[in-house]
Amino acid sequence: MPRRSQVVLEPRKSPVQARSAASVAAILEATIQVLLKVGKGRLTTTRVALRAGVSVGTIYQYFPNKSALLQAALKRHMVEITEAVELVCKEQQGETPRQMVTAVITAFLQAKMRDAKSSVALYSVSSDVDGAKIVQQMEARFDKAIVRMLATASEPLTTDPQIVAAVLQGAMAGVGRKMLESSSPEKKLETLRRELILMACSYLDACSARGTGDISPADNTALLALT
């Protein structure tokens, strides 16, 4: 019995000129819109081409099939979230650990839920387009950015920054996944953001030179006011 060939997910080529980049951006945006409208089962390159205002041939210049389209749309979404985290990590260098984590969590969740419906739709197809590989790549960038930020904290950590970064990433990913799997993620955003910040700040307080002292309600209010 012949073996089934693997579905090709990698793009055929990358856009070089600004015009080509704009075409690819329009194609990926159209892919999300079609996914939202008809679902992944009925999504076709023809429907995407019509939505994007390009020919099917133009799509095939860059993407070999609809799975490659979906993977590229998912990767673009994940890159946007990662870049938002990287930017805030750079901006927060030199601050206290608690202020750092407040800003990082807020940036992460805001970027992830900027368009909740699209985020949920892309999450639903991630397992079909090797989404785990994309997540691993982005997590490596997350880790590097968070570790660099923590190394500049005004209150030095007594725990290895690599371990702290791993715990923070796990907590953020878990809350993000919980939101995407809920029936109304937009409604839960603010509550889960606040609770995640409080949990992460308590953890970082224990990992910093402050020791394990309790965080007062006034301290919590001040932290949340930063956002």
N, CA, C and O of each residue as an XYZ file, in Angstrom:
908
protein
N       0.849     -1.192      0.000
C       0.000      0.000      0.000
C       0.887      1.246      0.000
O       1.742      1.375      0.876
N       0.713      2.165     -0.952
C       1.589      3.323     -1.021
C       1.382      4.248      0.166
O       0.275      4.385      0.685
N       2.479      4.882      0.586
C       2.380      5.809      1.703
C       1.780      7.125      1.232
O       2.052      7.591      0.126
N       0.953      7.717      2.098
C       0.379      9.007      1.769
C       1.455     10.079      1.878
O       2.235     10.088      2.830
N       1.494     10.969      0.913
C       2.473     12.034      0.960
C       2.064     13.052      2.014
O       0.874     13.269      2.243
N       3.045     13.674      2.653
C       2.762     14.665      3.677
C       2.264     15.953      3.037
O       2.697     16.334      1.949
N       1.350     16.611      3.730
C       0.838     17.888      3.249
C       1.929     18.935      3.400
O       2.510     19.076      4.476
N       2.212     19.667      2.336
C       3.220     20.707      2.371
C       2.638     21.944      3.038
O       1.607     22.461      2.606
N       3.298     22.420      4.095
C       2.806     23.571      4.827
C       3.649     24.819      4.603
O       3.166     25.936      4.789
N       4.903     24.637      4.206
C       5.777     25.776      4.045
C       5.385     26.603      2.830
O       5.011     26.038      1.802
N       5.462     27.948      2.921
C       5.172     28.801      1.769
C       6.115     28.482      0.615
O       7.247     28.049      0.831
N       5.643     28.698     -0.608
C       6.490     28.460     -1.776
C       7.644     29.449     -1.818
O       8.781     29.079     -2.113
N       7.343     30.718     -1.519
C       8.373     31.746     -1.507
C       7.934     32.864     -0.584
O       6.763     32.959     -0.218
N       8.888     33.716     -0.209
C       8.583     34.845      0.650
C       8.498     36.105     -0.189
O       9.263     36.262     -1.140
N       7.574     37.015      0.146
C       7.464     38.254     -0.612
C       8.688     39.130     -0.401
O       9.188     39.242      0.718
N       9.167     39.745     -1.457
C      10.353     40.590     -1.376
C       9.969     42.055     -1.542
O      10.315     42.883     -0.701
N       9.270     42.377     -2.601
C       8.881     43.747     -2.835
C       7.684     44.134     -1.978
O       6.930     43.276     -1.519
N       7.517     45.454     -1.765
C       6.414     45.948     -0.935
C       5.072     45.526     -1.508
O       4.154     45.193     -0.759
N       4.950     45.537     -2.837
C       3.699     45.146     -3.469
C       3.374     43.684     -3.181
O       2.225     43.336     -2.907
N       4.390     42.836     -3.245
C       4.186     41.412     -2.964
C       3.810     41.191     -1.507
O       2.945     40.374     -1.194
N       4.474     41.935     -0.612
C       4.173     41.811      0.816
C       2.731     42.223      1.088
O       2.045     41.611      1.907
N       2.275     43.269      0.391
C       0.898     43.727      0.567
C      -0.086     42.676      0.073
O      -1.141     42.480      0.674
N       0.254     42.004     -1.014
C      -0.617     40.952     -1.550
C      -0.727     39.793     -0.573
O      -1.817     39.270     -0.341
N       0.402     39.395     -0.002
C       0.398     38.291      0.961
C      -0.395     38.677      2.200
O      -1.153     37.864      2.729
N      -0.225     39.915      2.669
C      -0.979     40.372      3.840
C      -2.481     40.325      3.563
O      -3.265     39.921      4.422
N      -2.877     40.742      2.357
C      -4.298     40.717      1.990
C      -4.808     39.285      1.912
O      -5.938     39.003      2.310
N      -3.986     38.390      1.404
C      -4.366     36.981      1.292
C      -4.560     36.364      2.678
O      -5.520     35.628      2.905
N      -3.651     36.665      3.598
C      -3.749     36.095      4.942
C      -4.932     36.675      5.703
O      -5.588     35.968      6.467
N      -5.204     37.954      5.499
C      -6.370     38.557      6.145
C      -7.652     37.945      5.583
O      -8.599     37.677      6.323
N      -7.672     37.727      4.273
C      -8.831     37.100      3.640
C      -9.010     35.670      4.138
O     -10.137     35.200      4.293
N      -7.909     34.982      4.387
C      -7.971     33.618      4.899
C      -8.705     33.581      6.236
O      -9.547     32.712      6.461
N      -8.388     34.518      7.115
C      -9.050     34.581      8.417
C     -10.523     34.910      8.251
O     -11.371     34.314      8.915
N     -10.835     35.850      7.373
C     -12.228     36.242      7.160
C     -13.066     35.084      6.620
O     -14.201     34.875      7.047
N     -12.491     34.333      5.676
C     -13.206     33.173      5.125
C     -13.346     32.090      6.192
O     -14.387     31.440      6.289
N     -12.308     31.899      6.986
C     -12.359     30.911      8.077
C     -13.490     31.253      9.040
O     -14.227     30.368      9.475
N     -13.626     32.525      9.372
C     -14.687     32.955     10.284
C     -16.065     32.765      9.659
O     -17.028     32.437     10.351
N     -16.152     32.971      8.361
C     -17.448     32.934      7.694
C     -17.934     31.517      7.411
O     -19.106     31.217      7.639
N     -17.059     30.638      6.919
C     -17.509     29.311      6.480
C     -16.868     28.155      7.237
O     -17.294     27.010      7.083
N     -15.840     28.435      8.060
C     -15.182     27.347      8.782
C     -14.083     26.707      7.959
O     -14.015     26.887      6.743
N     -13.221     25.956      8.637
C     -12.071     25.386      7.935
C     -12.460     24.326      6.915
O     -11.760     24.146      5.919
N     -13.580     23.612      7.147
C     -13.989     22.563      6.224
C     -14.368     23.085      4.850
O     -14.153     22.407      3.846
N     -14.930     24.283      4.797
C     -15.383     24.847      3.531
C     -14.439     25.924      2.999
O     -14.686     26.512      1.946
N     -13.376     26.170      3.724
C     -12.397     27.145      3.254
C     -11.648     26.584      2.056
O     -11.139     25.465      2.111
N     -11.577     27.348      0.982
C     -10.847     26.945     -0.222
C     -10.000     28.112     -0.713
O     -10.247     29.264     -0.357
N      -9.015     27.806     -1.523
C      -8.181     28.861     -2.088
C      -9.009     29.762     -3.004
O      -8.721     30.952     -3.128
N     -10.025     29.206     -3.638
C     -10.892     30.011     -4.507
C     -11.648     31.054     -3.694
O     -11.713     32.221     -4.080
N     -12.220     30.631     -2.563
C     -12.939     31.571     -1.703
C     -11.989     32.645     -1.160
O     -12.348     33.821     -1.091
N     -10.801     32.241     -0.783
C      -9.830     33.199     -0.253
C      -9.429     34.196     -1.339
O      -9.318     35.392     -1.072
N      -9.213     33.709     -2.555
C      -8.827     34.584     -3.657
C      -9.907     35.628     -3.930
O      -9.602     36.804     -4.131
N     -11.165     35.197     -3.936
C     -12.263     36.123     -4.168
C     -12.321     37.183     -3.069
O     -12.534     38.364     -3.342
N     -12.131     36.755     -1.849
C     -12.180     37.682     -0.715
C     -11.020     38.666     -0.754
O     -11.180     39.838     -0.414
N      -9.850     38.182     -1.170
C      -8.649     39.027     -1.192
C      -8.578     39.903     -2.433
O      -7.803     40.859     -2.479
N      -9.386     39.580     -3.445
C      -9.349     40.342     -4.685
C      -8.146     40.025     -5.537
O      -7.635     40.890     -6.248
N      -7.685     38.772     -5.470
C      -6.554     38.333     -6.286
C      -6.955     37.056     -7.015
O      -8.004     36.473     -6.739
N      -6.117     36.632     -7.938
C      -6.394     35.387     -8.650
C      -5.925     34.203     -7.818
O      -5.074     34.343     -6.938
N      -6.491     33.032     -8.108
C      -6.042     31.820     -7.424
C      -4.565     31.569     -7.740
O      -3.815     31.070     -6.901
N      -4.164     31.922     -8.955
C      -2.761     31.763     -9.338
C      -1.831     32.572     -8.462
O      -0.723     32.136     -8.152
N      -2.280     33.754     -8.062
C      -1.458     34.583     -7.172
C      -1.254     33.891     -5.831
O      -0.159     33.915     -5.268
N      -2.308     33.280     -5.329
C      -2.190     32.552     -4.059
C      -1.179     31.419     -4.196
O      -0.341     31.211     -3.319
N      -1.265     30.686     -5.310
C      -0.370     29.547     -5.492
C       1.084     29.958     -5.727
O       1.986     29.126     -5.634
N       1.310     31.218     -6.028
C       2.694     31.690     -6.112
C       3.373     31.615     -4.747
O       4.586     31.433     -4.645
N       2.563     31.759     -3.708
C       3.112     31.819     -2.351
C       2.755     30.616     -1.487
O       3.548     30.202     -0.640
N       1.573     30.055     -1.695
C       1.110     28.980     -0.824
C       0.625     27.792     -1.651
O      -0.188     27.968     -2.558
N       1.109     26.584     -1.353
C       0.755     25.407     -2.150
C      -0.655     24.876     -1.919
O      -1.182     24.152     -2.764
N      -1.274     25.221     -0.794
C      -2.600     24.682     -0.467
C      -3.215     25.469      0.686
O      -2.595     26.380      1.235
N      -4.454     25.097      1.045
C      -5.146     25.847      2.090
C      -4.524     25.617      3.473
O      -4.605     26.492      4.335
N      -3.913     24.464      3.692
C      -3.252     24.220      4.978
C      -2.085     25.181      5.169
O      -1.859     25.687      6.268
N      -1.346     25.427      4.090
C      -0.236     26.379      4.155
C      -0.752     27.783      4.428
O      -0.121     28.553      5.151
N      -1.891     28.111      3.853
C      -2.519     29.411      4.100
C      -2.857     29.575      5.578
O      -2.544     30.593      6.195
N      -3.498     28.559      6.127
C      -3.909     28.617      7.524
C      -2.700     28.673      8.456
O      -2.710     29.392      9.456
N      -1.669     27.916      8.123
C      -0.476     27.945      8.969
C       0.173     29.326      8.938
O       0.610     29.837      9.969
N       0.232     29.922      7.754
C       0.831     31.250      7.632
C       0.021     32.294      8.398
O       0.592     33.189      9.022
N      -1.303     32.183      8.352
C      -2.159     33.111      9.097
C      -1.946     32.946     10.599
O      -1.887     33.931     11.335
N      -1.832     31.702     11.049
C      -1.590     31.434     12.464
C      -0.224     31.975     12.884
O      -0.090     32.581     13.947
N       0.777     31.754     12.049
C       2.127     32.217     12.386
C       2.170     33.738     12.462
O       2.803     34.296     13.358
N       1.502     34.414     11.528
C       1.474     35.874     11.573
C       0.848     36.361     12.882
O       1.336     37.305     13.503
N      -0.230     35.708     13.285
C      -0.904     36.055     14.539
C       0.027     35.865     15.733
O       0.102     36.726     16.609
N       0.731     34.747     15.765
C       1.632     34.458     16.869
C       2.829     35.408     16.886
O       3.299     35.798     17.955
N       3.312     35.774     15.719
C       4.435     36.714     15.634
C       4.020     38.084     16.174
O       4.795     38.736     16.873
N       2.810     38.516     15.856
C       2.318     39.799     16.355
C       2.273     39.811     17.884
O       2.652     40.798     18.514
N       1.813     38.717     18.470
C       1.762     38.627     19.931
C       3.176     38.654     20.509
O       3.447     39.349     21.488
N       4.063     37.892     19.894
C       5.443     37.816     20.378
C       6.134     39.166     20.293
O       6.845     39.562     21.216
N       5.931     39.866     19.196
C       6.558     41.179     19.031
C       6.033     42.180     20.058
O       6.778     43.044     20.521
N       4.759     42.066     20.415
C       4.192     42.942     21.442
C       4.868     42.686     22.788
O       5.164     43.623     23.529
N       5.110     41.415     23.095
C       5.780     41.063     24.352
C       7.231     41.512     24.326
O       7.733     42.053     25.312
N       7.904     41.293     23.212
C       9.310     41.700     23.103
C       9.456     43.214     23.292
O      10.390     43.677     23.947
N       8.535     43.969     22.720
C       8.601     45.428     22.842
C       8.427     45.873     24.289
O       9.184     46.710     24.780
N       7.432     45.316     24.966
C       7.192     45.747     26.343
C       8.319     45.283     27.265
O       8.640     45.967     28.237
N       8.916     44.142     26.975
C      10.053     43.679     27.777
C      11.218     44.663     27.660
O      11.911     44.941     28.638
N      11.417     45.171     26.481
C      12.486     46.152     26.271
C      12.171     47.454     26.999
O      13.052     48.068     27.600
N      10.909     47.866     26.939
C      10.500     49.113     27.583
C      10.557     49.034     29.105
O      10.752     50.050     29.772
N      10.387     47.838     29.656
C      10.320     47.671     31.105
C      11.665     47.403     31.760
O      11.726     47.202     32.973
N      12.719     47.396     31.005
C      14.034     47.141     31.594
C      14.357     48.187     32.666
O      14.173     49.386     32.458
N      14.837     47.712     33.804
C      15.188     48.594     34.910
C      14.083     48.811     35.919
O      14.314     49.425     36.961
N      12.882     48.320     35.636
C      11.755     48.490     36.552
C      11.757     47.375     37.606
O      12.599     46.478     37.566
N      10.804     47.440     38.552
C      10.684     46.390     39.558
C      10.119     45.132     38.897
O       9.439     45.234     37.875
N      10.380     43.961     39.451
C       9.824     42.731     38.874
C       8.312     42.753     38.755
O       7.757     42.276     37.765
N       7.631     43.311     39.771
C       6.171     43.332     39.733
C       5.640     44.263     38.644
O       4.645     43.946     37.992
N       6.288     45.397     38.444
C       5.854     46.286     37.372
C       6.131     45.634     36.015
O       5.338     45.759     35.082
N       7.259     44.942     35.922
C       7.595     44.243     34.684
C       6.516     43.236     34.301
O       6.027     43.234     33.171
N       6.153     42.386     35.249
C       5.208     41.314     34.931
C       3.812     41.860     34.682
O       3.060     41.299     33.885
N       3.459     42.949     35.355
C       2.164     43.581     35.101
C       2.080     44.036     33.649
O       1.076     43.806     32.974
N       3.139     44.680     33.176
C       3.164     45.188     31.805
C       3.198     44.056     30.786
O       2.529     44.130     29.756
N       3.967     43.015     31.062
C       4.098     41.896     30.121
C       2.773     41.140     29.976
O       2.338     40.852     28.861
N       2.144     40.826     31.093
C       0.866     40.102     31.051
C      -0.185     40.917     30.312
O      -0.930     40.381     29.492
N      -0.244     42.211     30.600
C      -1.218     43.071     29.938
C      -0.984     43.106     28.436
O      -1.928     42.985     27.655
N       0.269     43.272     28.027
C       0.589     43.320     26.588
C       0.257     41.998     25.916
O      -0.285     41.978     24.811
N       0.579     40.897     26.577
C       0.328     39.565     26.012
C      -1.163     39.331     25.782
O      -1.571     38.936     24.690
N      -1.966     39.573     26.801
C      -3.389     39.296     26.686
C      -4.087     40.277     25.746
O      -5.004     39.891     25.022
N      -3.666     41.527     25.749
C      -4.269     42.493     24.837
C      -3.974     42.121     23.388
O      -4.855     42.210     22.532
N      -2.740     41.706     23.109
C      -2.386     41.320     21.747
C      -3.115     40.043     21.336
O      -3.570     39.917     20.199
N      -3.220     39.118     22.253
C      -3.862     37.839     21.959
C      -5.353     37.986     21.723
O      -5.938     37.268     20.912
N      -5.966     38.928     22.441
C      -7.413     39.071     22.364
C      -7.847     40.337     21.642
O      -8.992     40.767     21.778
N      -6.938     40.940     20.874
C      -7.296     42.158     20.129
C      -8.482     41.897     19.215
O      -9.377     42.733     19.088
N      -8.484     40.737     18.583
C      -9.631     40.292     17.779
C      -9.954     38.886     18.259
O      -9.446     37.898     17.729
N     -10.806     38.817     19.269
C     -11.070     37.548     19.948
C     -11.588     36.467     19.002
O     -11.168     35.313     19.091
N     -12.499     36.831     18.096
C     -13.073     35.843     17.190
C     -12.010     35.231     16.281
O     -12.000     34.021     16.053
N     -11.122     36.070     15.767
C     -10.045     35.559     14.918
C      -9.095     34.669     15.709
O      -8.644     33.635     15.216
N      -8.792     35.081     16.944
C      -7.895     34.288     17.790
C      -8.480     32.908     18.060
O      -7.770     31.904     17.998
N      -9.768     32.859     18.358
C     -10.429     31.583     18.623
C     -10.432     30.715     17.369
O     -10.183     29.511     17.442
N     -10.715     31.328     16.216
C     -10.754     30.571     14.961
C      -9.392     29.987     14.628
O      -9.296     28.829     14.222
N      -8.338     30.777     14.796
C      -6.989     30.287     14.499
C      -6.565     29.208     15.499
O      -5.893     28.245     15.131
N      -6.958     29.374     16.754
C      -6.656     28.358     17.766
C      -7.312     27.031     17.401
O      -6.746     25.964     17.641
N      -8.511     27.101     16.819
C      -9.251     25.878     16.480
C      -8.593     25.074     15.365
O      -8.835     23.873     15.253
N      -7.763     25.712     14.537
C      -7.116     24.983     13.433
C      -5.639     24.718     13.710
O      -4.961     24.097     12.892
N      -5.134     25.178     14.847
C      -3.694     25.077     15.109
C      -3.174     23.646     15.090
O      -2.068     23.391     14.611
N      -3.966     22.712     15.609
C      -3.510     21.323     15.651
C      -3.453     20.694     14.255
O      -2.773     19.687     14.055
N      -4.162     21.283     13.297
C      -4.182     20.750     11.930
C      -3.013     21.252     11.096
O      -2.715     20.684     10.045
N      -2.345     22.314     11.551
C      -1.294     22.929     10.728
C       0.020     23.046     11.498
O       0.775     24.002     11.319
N       0.279     22.063     12.352
C       1.535     22.014     13.109
C       1.735     23.268     13.960
O       2.831     23.824     14.029
N       0.646     23.699     14.608
C       0.715     24.885     15.440
C       1.688     24.752     16.597
O       2.236     25.753     17.060
N       1.913     23.530     17.074
C       2.832     23.322     18.199
C       4.242     23.788     17.854
O       4.955     24.321     18.704
N       4.635     23.583     16.604
C       5.971     24.005     16.164
C       6.091     25.523     16.194
O       7.120     26.064     16.599
N       5.029     26.208     15.760
C       5.033     27.665     15.780
C       5.099     28.171     17.210
O       5.845     29.103     17.513
N       4.320     27.557     18.086
C       4.315     27.949     19.494
C       5.704     27.786     20.106
O       6.156     28.657     20.850
N       6.381     26.690     19.804
C       7.729     26.465     20.327
C       8.691     27.554     19.880
O       9.513     28.029     20.663
N       8.584     27.945     18.618
C       9.455     28.998     18.092
C       9.197     30.324     18.796
O      10.133     31.042     19.146
N       7.927     30.641     19.001
C       7.586     31.895     19.660
C       7.942     31.867     21.147
O       8.345     32.883     21.712
N       7.793     30.711     21.772
C       8.133     30.591     23.190
C       9.618     30.840     23.415
O      10.007     31.407     24.435
N      10.445     30.418     22.466
C      11.887     30.658     22.578
C      12.178     32.159     22.568
O      13.045     32.637     23.299
N      11.449     32.891     21.736
C      11.615     34.346     21.684
C      11.071     34.997     22.957
O      11.674     35.930     23.489
N       9.935     34.504     23.441
C       9.361     34.988     24.703
C      10.399     34.840     25.814
O      10.680     35.781     26.556
N      10.948     33.658     25.906
C      11.891     33.338     26.977
C      13.091     34.276     26.947
O      13.500     34.808     27.979
N      13.641     34.473     25.774
C      14.820     35.330     25.628
C      14.501     36.755     26.057
O      15.285     37.382     26.769
N      13.341     37.272     25.623
C      12.967     38.648     25.954
C      12.709     38.822     27.448
O      13.135     39.813     28.039
N      12.013     37.864     28.062
C      11.687     37.973     29.484
C      12.931     37.846     30.348
O      13.089     38.575     31.328
N      13.819     36.917     29.984
C      15.056     36.743     30.756
C      15.907     38.014     30.703
O      16.436     38.461     31.721
N      16.031     38.585     29.515
C      16.799     39.832     29.381
C      16.200     40.940     30.234
O      16.926     41.694     30.881
N      14.891     41.036     30.234
C      14.219     42.061     31.035
C      14.470     41.842     32.522
O      14.848     42.769     33.238
N      14.257     40.613     32.981
C      14.422     40.307     34.407
C      15.836     40.558     34.891
O      16.040     40.894     36.058
N      16.818     40.400     34.012
C      18.221     40.606     34.391
C      18.501     42.059     34.768
O      19.505     42.353     35.417
N      17.611     42.969     34.361
C      17.812     44.395     34.665
C      16.943     44.871     35.821
O      16.937     46.064     36.125
N      16.219     43.985     36.463
C      15.260     44.380     37.499
C      15.914     45.213     38.594
O      17.034     44.926     39.014
N      15.211     46.242     39.052
C      15.740     47.104     40.111
C      15.800     46.380     41.449
O      16.536     46.782     42.351
N      15.019     45.309     41.570
C      15.085     44.435     42.742
C      15.572     43.075     42.250
O      14.782     42.310     41.697
N      16.828     42.760     42.434
C      17.413     41.524     41.890
C      16.662     40.267     42.324
O      16.172     40.169     43.449
N      16.587     39.325     41.411
C      15.925     38.062     41.711
C      16.864     37.128     42.453
O      18.072     37.126     42.217
N      16.296     36.336     43.352
C      17.077     35.316     44.053
C      16.859     33.948     43.422
O      17.466     32.964     43.846
N      16.005     33.881     42.420
C      15.739     32.657     41.655
C      16.262     32.847     40.247
O      16.208     33.954     39.711
N      16.767     31.788     39.641
C      17.294     31.836     38.277
C      16.254     32.456     37.334
O      15.136     31.949     37.242
N      16.601     33.536     36.638
C      15.665     34.175     35.704
C      15.103     33.223     34.653
O      13.969     33.393     34.205
N      15.887     32.225     34.259
C      15.394     31.248     33.278
C      14.201     30.484     33.837
O      13.227     30.226     33.130
N      14.289     30.126     35.121
C      13.193     29.401     35.762
C      11.980     30.316     35.927
O      10.844     29.918     35.672
N      12.243     31.532     36.353
C      11.149     32.496     36.525
C      10.435     32.732     35.201
O       9.206     32.752     35.144
N      11.210     32.909     34.141
C      10.622     33.143     32.813
C       9.778     31.953     32.375
O       8.707     32.128     31.793
N      10.256     30.744     32.652
C       9.513     29.541     32.269
C       8.178     29.457     33.016
O       7.157     29.098     32.430
N       8.191     29.789     34.310
C       6.964     29.754     35.105
C       5.978     30.814     34.607
O       4.784     30.544     34.475
N       6.477     32.004     34.337
C       5.607     33.075     33.853
C       4.994     32.728     32.495
O       3.808     32.957     32.258
N       5.818     32.175     31.615
C       5.311     31.771     30.299
C       4.216     30.724     30.437
O       3.181     30.799     29.774
N       4.454     29.749     31.302
C       3.464     28.694     31.499
C       2.149     29.236     32.024
O       1.075     28.824     31.588
N       2.244     30.171     32.971
C       1.031     30.759     33.537
C       0.268     31.565     32.491
O      -0.956     31.463     32.402
N       0.979     32.361     31.702
C       0.327     33.173     30.677
C      -0.300     32.292     29.597
O      -1.425     32.538     29.162
N       0.429     31.273     29.171
C      -0.087     30.375     28.134
C      -1.329     29.642     28.619
O      -2.288     29.464     27.869
N      -1.303     29.220     29.874
C      -2.447     28.502     30.422
C      -3.696     29.359     30.485
O      -4.785     28.905     30.134
N      -3.543     30.591     30.929
C      -4.690     31.506     31.000
C      -5.170     31.854     29.597
O      -6.374     31.919     29.347
N      -4.222     32.079     28.672
C      -4.607     32.376     27.304
C      -5.400     31.249     26.675
O      -6.398     31.483     25.993
N      -4.950     30.020     26.907
C      -5.656     28.852     26.362
C      -7.039     28.714     26.996
O      -8.007     28.379     26.314
N      -7.127     28.967     28.286
C      -8.419     28.882     28.982
C      -9.409     29.876     28.388
O     -10.589     29.565     28.227
N      -8.933     31.053     28.068
C      -9.802     32.065     27.487
C     -10.288     31.656     26.104
O     -11.470     31.792     25.787
N      -9.370     31.153     25.282
C      -9.725     30.770     23.919
C     -10.703     29.597     23.892
O     -11.463     29.447     22.936
N     -10.688     28.783     24.914
C     -11.574     27.626     24.967
C     -12.906     27.939     25.653
O     -13.778     27.074     25.736
N     -13.063     29.163     26.142
C     -14.296     29.548     26.811
C     -15.330     30.032     25.795
O     -15.000     30.304     24.641
N     -16.573     30.133     26.235
C     -17.649     30.545     25.335
C     -17.673     32.051     25.082
O     -18.193     32.501     24.062
N     -17.115     32.824     26.003
C     -17.110     34.286     25.843
C     -15.789     34.861     26.354
O     -15.753     35.469     27.424
N     -14.701     34.674     25.597
C     -13.384     35.117     26.061
C     -13.279     36.612     26.335
O     -12.549     37.021     27.238
N     -13.999     37.437     25.567
C     -13.914     38.883     25.766
C     -14.385     39.284     27.162
O     -13.820     40.184     27.783
N     -15.414     38.613     27.642
C     -15.976     38.950     28.947
C     -15.058     38.551     30.101
O     -15.133     39.120     31.190
N     -14.196     37.573     29.855
C     -13.329     37.076     30.919
C     -11.951     37.734     30.921
O     -11.161     37.532     31.843
N     -11.670     38.518     29.891
C     -10.334     39.090     29.729
C      -9.883     39.887     30.941
O      -8.824     39.603     31.502
N     -10.654     40.867     31.352
C     -10.217     41.752     32.427
C     -10.078     41.014     33.757
O      -9.113     41.230     34.490
N     -11.030     40.153     34.066
C     -10.956     39.414     35.331
C      -9.741     38.495     35.373
O      -9.005     38.477     36.359
N      -9.535     37.737     34.310
C      -8.396     36.819     34.286
C      -7.072     37.567     34.243
O      -6.079     37.110     34.809
N      -7.056     38.710     33.577
C      -5.828     39.523     33.557
C      -5.451     39.957     34.978
O      -4.297     39.836     35.390
N      -6.432     40.457     35.709
C      -6.168     40.923     37.073
C      -5.705     39.781     37.978
O      -4.755     39.936     38.745
N      -6.372     38.649     37.886
C      -6.009     37.519     38.738
C      -4.636     36.972     38.385
O      -3.874     36.583     39.270
N      -4.315     36.940     37.091
C      -3.003     36.454     36.658
C      -1.899     37.394     37.144
O      -0.834     36.949     37.572
N      -2.170     38.698     37.072
C      -1.183     39.668     37.564
C      -0.934     39.485     39.053
O       0.216     39.498     39.494
N      -1.989     39.316     39.826
C      -1.830     39.135     41.273
C      -1.036     37.868     41.594
O      -0.170     37.869     42.469
N      -1.342     36.803     40.883
C      -0.620     35.554     41.105
C       0.852     35.698     40.736
O       1.734     35.287     41.490
N       1.108     36.291     39.556
C       2.483     36.434     39.084
C       3.283     37.382     39.977
O       4.464     37.146     40.235
N       2.643     38.453     40.447
C       3.342     39.391     41.318
C       3.707     38.750     42.655
O       4.791     38.994     43.186
N       2.822     37.945     43.191
C       3.122     37.238     44.443
C       4.319     36.303     44.239
O       5.200     36.204     45.093
N       4.328     35.625     43.095
C       5.437     34.709     42.797
C       6.749     35.476     42.649
O       7.772     35.073     43.204
N       6.723     36.576     41.906
C       7.939     37.350     41.696
C       8.422     38.009     42.982
O       9.624     38.177     43.187
N       7.489     38.379     43.839
C       7.881     38.955     45.117
C       8.667     37.937     45.937
O       9.638     38.281     46.612
N       8.236     36.684     45.869
C       8.939     35.625     46.598
C      10.295     35.312     45.975
O      11.202     34.821     46.648
N      10.424     35.604     44.673
C      11.674     35.307     43.955
C      12.649     36.479     43.934
O      13.732     36.373     43.359
N      12.276     37.585     44.549
C      13.123     38.771     44.499
C      13.761     39.042     45.850
O      13.520     38.320     46.818
N      14.566     40.074     45.907
C      15.256     40.448     47.136
C      14.298     40.930     48.203
O      14.695     41.087     49.358
N      13.036     41.170     47.845
C      12.024     41.586     48.816
C      11.713     40.472     49.801
O      11.201     40.722     50.893
N      12.024     39.239     49.411
C      11.735     38.107     50.273
C      10.321     37.624     50.077
O       9.758     37.799     48.996
N       9.737     37.028     51.077
C       8.409     36.436     50.968
C       7.352     37.214     51.740
O       6.331     36.655     52.141
N       7.594     38.474     51.945
C       6.614     39.281     52.673
C       5.298     39.368     51.929
O       5.263     39.264     50.703
N       4.218     39.558     52.668
C       2.895     39.647     52.050
C       2.751     40.933     51.250
O       3.333     41.959     51.600
N       1.976     40.872     50.181
C       1.672     42.051     49.390
C       0.372     42.631     49.922
O      -0.640     41.932     49.981
N       0.386     43.883     50.303
C      -0.798     44.499     50.883
C      -1.830     44.806     49.818
O      -1.480     44.920     48.643
N      -3.094     44.943     50.194
C      -4.132     45.334     49.238
C      -3.798     46.640     48.533
O      -4.072     46.800     47.344
N      -3.199     47.584     49.280
C      -2.828     48.871     48.670
C      -1.782     48.678     47.594
O      -1.812     49.347     46.561
N      -0.841     47.749     47.837
C       0.200     47.453     46.861
C      -0.417     46.857     45.603
O      -0.032     47.208     44.488
N      -1.370     45.960     45.786
C      -2.058     45.357     44.641
C      -2.799     46.403     43.829
O      -2.765     46.383     42.598
N      -3.475     47.324     44.526
C      -4.213     48.380     43.829
C      -3.274     49.250     43.013
O      -3.598     49.642     41.892
N      -2.118     49.551     43.571
C      -1.133     50.374     42.862
C      -0.628     49.671     41.610
O      -0.439     50.295     40.566
N      -0.411     48.358     41.728
C       0.067     47.595     40.571
C      -0.955     47.608     39.447
O      -0.612     47.853     38.291
N      -2.214     47.341     39.789
C      -3.260     47.292     38.787
C      -3.504     48.662     38.179
O      -3.934     48.759     37.030
N      -3.238     49.714     38.925
C      -3.436     51.067     38.416
C      -2.436     51.386     37.305
O      -2.671     52.277     36.488
N      -1.321     50.654     37.279
C      -0.304     50.878     36.236
C      -0.856     50.568     34.858
O      -0.345     51.069     33.857
N      -1.900     49.741     34.796
C      -2.452     49.343     33.501
C      -3.696     50.139     33.184
O      -4.304     49.942     32.132
